[in-house]
Every structure is written in structure tokens, then in C-alpha cells.
Amino acid sequence: MAQSLQPKEIFNYILYGAGAIAIYKIGGKFGLWKTAADTAADAAEKANYWDYTKVPPGARLLTYNTGLKLSKLLNDAKHWYNDDEEAIYNVFRSLNAKSQVTSLAYWFQRTYNQDLYYWLKDTLNESELAKVILIINTKPNV
């Protein structure tokens, strides 16, 4: 024979459900997990020049040594207490074309097993990331 739920048990289930919904909503506001809109925006931004699987003809790629050196400079600029944003900007200023950003993303992935775009998003705040993108946008499309 099935037992019926007591009013206290029903209240607890409702309370737990409401708490879970509240945590989900609050976490979304603070960016603890990505919404569908965030994922779509990231994919659109990343498709521009971060996707190293799509190298255009005539691209100016980085050599092995240069790719590793610049990847290390980026990685070394991240600290748990204070990031060196100027070092990050200087890496992107040193590139001669947008295709070298693609090449750098490739070397960064190979060296640190991390996607460069998402690493920058985690390391920099919005205005700092916007500055990196502005630096990149001044580069020729080759």
C-alpha cells in the first residue's frame, strides 16, 4: 500500500525546488554558468579569428618558436593576485595580421591545452578584452 506524503514533506519538496530555481537564476545573473545567448555570442565572436581550424589562404602563420614564445608570454601574464594586462596587450600588438591571432590560438591550444579566446575571457574583464579585440581589429585581414 502506498503511503501518502505528509504536509511537512510536501512543504520541504516545494522549498527545495524553489531554492534550486533561485540558485539557478542568481547564478545566471553572476555568470556562474552560460546561458544559450552567451554560448551563441561566444561562438559568433570566436568564429571571427580565434578558430585555428580555419586558416585562410595566404595567412601569415607563426613559426613554432614564435608561437611557443608568445603563448608562454600570455600564460606568464596571468597571476592569481594580479594579471599583467599590458603584457597581454603587447603580445597582440606584436602580431602583424589577424591570421597570426589564429596561429597564436593554435599554439596556445597545443601548449596549454586551453582555448585562447576562453582563456582571455577568464583572465580579463570586459573592458580589457575589448581592448585586445580593438588591437586585433587594427590588423590586416591576411
N, C-alpha and C positions, 0 to 999 in steps of 0.2 A: 504494500500500500504506500502511495506517495505521501510524503509529508508536505504540509503547506509551510510557506515562509512566514516567519514571524514579522510583525511590523518593524521591529528593530533591525532585522536583517535586510528588509526591503529598503529602509532608510539608508543603511550602510552602502548598499549597492548603488543607490542613487547618488549618494555623497561621493563615492569613489569615481563614478562616471563623470560627475560634474567637475571633480578635481582634475581628472585626466584631460578633459576638454579645456579647462582653464590653463593647465600647464602647456598644452599644445599651442593654444592661442598666444600666450605670453612668450613662449619660446620662439614662436614665429616672429613676433614683434622685435625680439632681441637678436634675431638672425641665428638662432641655435640650429635650425635646420632650414633647408631650402624649400621655397615654395615652387610651384610649377612655373610661375612668372620669372623667378630668379634663375632657374635652370635654363629657361628659354633665352633670357637675356645673356647669360654666360655663354651659351652656345653660339649666339649671334656675334658676340664680341670676339670670342675665341676663333671663330671662322675667318676673321679678317686676316691675321698674320701669325697667329700663335700655333696653328696646326701644321706641324712639321712633316706630316704625311703628304701635304700638297705643296710641292716646290715648283714654282713657275719656271718655264724655260728662260735661260739667261740669268738665273738667280746668282747672286754673289754670296756663296756659301763660306762659312768659316772653316779654317783648317782645324785639324784635330787639336793641335797645341793651343790655338787661339780659343777654340770652343771650350776646352777644359779650363783654361786660364780665366776666361770671363765667367764661366759657371762658378768657379771657386771664389772669384771676387764677389759675386752675388751672394753665394751661400755664407761667406765670411762676414757680410754686411749685416746679417741677421743675428741679433743677440737677445737673450731672454730679458734683459733690462732696458736696452735702448738700441734700436736699429740705426744703422748708418745710411740714411736715405740718400745722402749726397753721393756715396759710393755706388749705390744702385743707379742713380741718375747718370753718373759718369760712365757706367758700363753701357747704357743705352745711347749716350752721346757719342761714344766711340764707334758705334756701328755706322756703316756707310749707306745701308739700304734696308728696306723693310724685309727683304728676303734674308738678311743676316739676323733679324729678330727670329725668323722661322728657324734658321740654323742654330741660333743660340738655344731656342726652346728644345731642339733635338738633343744638343749636347748636355743641356741641363737635365733632361729626362734620363739620358744614358748614364750620367754621372751620379745623380742623386735619386733617381727613380721617383721623381716628382714632376708634375706638370708645372711648367714655369708660370703660366698665367694664374693658376690657382695658388701657387706659392706666393706670387706677388700680392694677390688679393688677401691672403692670410697675413702677410708681412706688413703691408702698407694700409693706411687708411684711405678713404675715398679720394681726398684731395691729392694725396701723394701718388696714388695710382693714376689719377687724371693727369698729373704732371708727366709721368712715364709715358702715357699714351700720347700726350701732346708732343713729347720729344720724338716718339716713333713716327707720328703723323707728319713731321717735317722732313722725313727721309724720302728719297725717291722710291718709286714702286718696284723697281727692279730687284 
